[in-house]
Each structure stands twice: as C-alpha cells, then as structure tokens.
C-alpha cells in the first residue's frame, strides 16, 4: 500500500471513509512510521480544533445558561411578588369576611354590652369605695373636732 495522504487521515478521523478502507489505514499504521507521524500531527490538529470549538461552545452555552438563569430569577422574583400580593389580598378578604360574619352574628353588640356592664360595675364599686373612704375621713375629722371642743370645755 502507498502512503496515506494528510487529507486521507483527516477523512479517517472524521469517520468519512468506508470500513474496509479504515482497516487498511490501520494496518498500514503498524508498518509505516512516516504515516504514523502524519496521523499523529493530524490527530493533534483535529484535537486542537475540537478543543477550541468545545471551548467556544462551552462559553456560548454558559452565556446562554446565565441569560436563562437571569430570566428565570427575574420571573421567580415577579412570581414571588405576585404571590405575595395574592397572599395579602387573600388574608384581607378572610379578615373582612370574618368581620362581616361577626357583625351579622351580633358578637360585637354583645361584646359592647358586656364592656358597658363591666364598666358600670367597676364604677359603682369605685364610687362606693371612695364614698366609704370619704365618710370615714369625715367621721374621723368630726371625732377629732369633738374631742377638741370637749377638751376646751373641760379645761
């Protein structure tokens, strides 16, 4: 077999030749050092181009991932804000509904009546306590006054 050209090795590495030709090229590599060195050069060149392509591909994929991630984060932030507003509105509606139910059931009316009764009870007790203290104070002062009058009269 004659030596394989550089283009032949490029085609071999690109898997663009038939199977029987691949077998001949491989068998030729075992016996020909010149073709082996050409094959190694082509292999290194192809690897370098594959590495540069894969680096470019990796860079473009990473940029796309970052862009998609940024879009996803922006969308997630928007969804969180929307969910937050929905949650606030839901809580407000629940509170308003309970308020209406309590008002319709007369709970607030009975509550105000209870507070009024507690206030009048405590005011009455306070008045009676205050009145009692005032009465005792006046009685004590009257007794002191009587003793003073009796003391002046007895002397």
C-alpha positions as CSV (number, residue, x, y, z in Angstrom):
1,X,0.0,0.0,0.0
2,X,1.1,3.5,-0.8
3,X,1.4,6.2,1.9
4,X,-1.8,7.8,3.0
5,X,-2.1,11.5,2.4
6,X,-2.8,14.1,5.0
7,X,-6.4,14.5,3.7
8,X,-6.9,10.7,3.9
9,X,-6.0,10.8,7.6
10,X,-8.3,13.8,8.2
11,X,-11.1,11.8,6.5
12,X,-10.2,8.8,8.6
13,X,-10.5,10.8,11.8
14,X,-13.8,12.4,10.7
15,X,-15.1,8.9,10.0
16,X,-15.8,9.8,6.4
17,X,-14.3,6.7,4.7
18,X,-15.7,3.2,4.3
19,X,-15.0,0.4,6.8
20,X,-12.7,-1.7,4.5
21,X,-10.5,1.4,3.9
22,X,-10.3,2.1,7.7
23,X,-9.0,-1.4,8.2
24,X,-6.3,-0.9,5.5
25,X,-5.3,2.5,7.0
26,X,-5.0,1.0,10.5
27,X,-2.9,-2.0,9.2
28,X,-0.7,0.5,7.3
29,X,-0.1,2.5,10.5
30,X,1.6,-0.6,12.1
31,X,4.2,-0.8,9.4
32,X,4.8,2.8,8.3
33,X,6.4,5.3,10.7
34,X,6.0,8.2,8.2
35,X,2.2,7.7,8.0
36,X,2.1,7.3,11.8
37,X,3.8,10.7,12.3
38,X,1.4,12.3,9.8
39,X,-1.5,10.6,11.5
40,X,-0.3,12.0,14.9
41,X,0.1,15.5,13.5
42,X,-3.4,15.4,12.0
43,X,-4.8,14.0,15.3
44,X,-3.2,16.8,17.3
45,X,-4.5,19.4,14.9
46,X,-8.0,17.9,15.0
47,X,-7.9,17.8,18.8
48,X,-6.8,21.4,19.0
49,X,-9.7,22.5,16.7
50,X,-12.1,20.3,18.7
51,X,-10.8,21.8,21.9
52,X,-11.2,25.4,20.6
53,X,-14.7,24.5,19.2
54,X,-15.6,22.9,22.5
55,X,-14.3,26.0,24.4
56,X,-16.3,28.3,22.2
57,X,-19.3,26.0,22.6
58,X,-18.8,25.9,26.4
59,X,-18.6,29.7,26.5
60,X,-21.7,30.2,24.5
61,X,-23.6,27.5,26.5
62,X,-22.5,29.1,29.8
63,X,-23.6,32.6,28.5
64,X,-27.0,31.1,27.5
65,X,-27.3,29.4,30.9
66,X,-26.6,32.7,32.7
67,X,-29.1,34.5,30.5
68,X,-31.7,31.9,31.1
69,X,-30.9,31.8,34.8
70,X,-31.2,35.6,34.9
71,X,-34.6,35.4,33.1
72,X,-35.7,32.6,35.5
73,X,-34.6,34.6,38.5
74,X,-36.4,37.7,37.2
75,X,-39.5,35.6,36.6
76,X,-39.2,34.0,40.0
77,X,-39.0,37.4,41.6
78,X,-42.1,38.5,39.7
79,X,-43.9,35.4,40.7
80,X,-42.9,35.9,44.4
81,X,-44.2,39.5,44.3
82,X,-47.4,38.3,42.6
83,X,-47.8,35.5,45.1
84,X,-47.1,38.0,48.0
85,X,-49.8,40.3,46.7
86,X,-52.2,37.4,46.3
87,X,-51.4,36.3,49.9
88,X,-52.0,39.8,51.2
89,X,-55.3,40.1,49.3
90,X,-56.4,36.6,50.5
91,X,-55.7,37.5,54.1
92,X,-57.5,40.8,53.8
93,X,-60.5,39.1,52.3
94,X,-60.6,36.4,55.0
95,X,-60.4,39.1,57.7
96,X,-63.1,41.1,56.1
97,X,-65.3,38.0,55.8
98,X,-64.9,37.1,59.4
99,X,-65.7,40.7,60.4
100,X,-68.9,40.6,58.4
101,X,-69.8,37.3,60.0
102,X,-69.2,38.5,63.5
103,X,-71.1,41.7,62.8
104,X,-74.0,39.7,61.4
105,X,-74.0,37.4,64.4
106,X,-74.1,40.3,66.8
107,X,-70.9,39.4,68.5
108,X,-69.7,43.0,68.6
109,X,-73.0,44.2,70.0
110,X,-72.9,41.7,72.8
111,X,-69.3,42.5,73.4
112,X,-70.0,46.2,73.8
113,X,-72.9,45.4,76.2
114,X,-70.6,43.2,78.3
115,X,-68.0,46.0,78.4
116,X,-70.6,48.5,79.4
117,X,-71.8,46.3,82.2
118,X,-68.3,45.7,83.5
119,X,-67.6,49.5,83.4
120,X,-70.7,50.3,85.4
121,X,-70.0,47.6,87.9
122,X,-66.4,48.8,88.4
123,X,-67.6,52.5,88.6
124,X,-70.2,51.6,91.2
125,X,-67.6,49.8,93.3
126,X,-65.2,52.6,92.9
127,X,-67.8,55.2,94.0
128,X,-68.8,53.1,97.0
129,X,-65.2,52.6,98.0
130,X,-64.5,56.3,97.5
131,X,-67.7,57.2,99.4
132,X,-66.7,54.9,102.2
133,X,-63.3,56.5,102.5
134,X,-64.7,60.0,102.4
135,X,-67.3,59.1,105.0
136,X,-64.6,57.5,107.3
137,X,-62.4,60.5,106.8
138,X,-65.2,62.9,107.7
139,X,-66.2,60.8,110.7
140,X,-62.6,60.8,111.9
141,X,-62.3,64.5,111.5
142,X,-65.6,65.0,113.3
143,X,-64.4,62.9,116.2
144,X,-61.2,64.9,116.4
145,X,-63.2,68.1,116.3
146,X,-65.5,66.8,119.1
147,X,-62.5,65.9,121.2
148,X,-61.0,69.3,120.7
149,X,-64.3,71.0,121.7
150,X,-64.7,68.8,124.8
151,X,-61.0,69.4,125.7
152,X,-61.5,73.2,125.5
153,X,-64.7,73.0,127.5
154,X,-63.3,70.7,130.2
155,X,-60.3,73.0,130.9
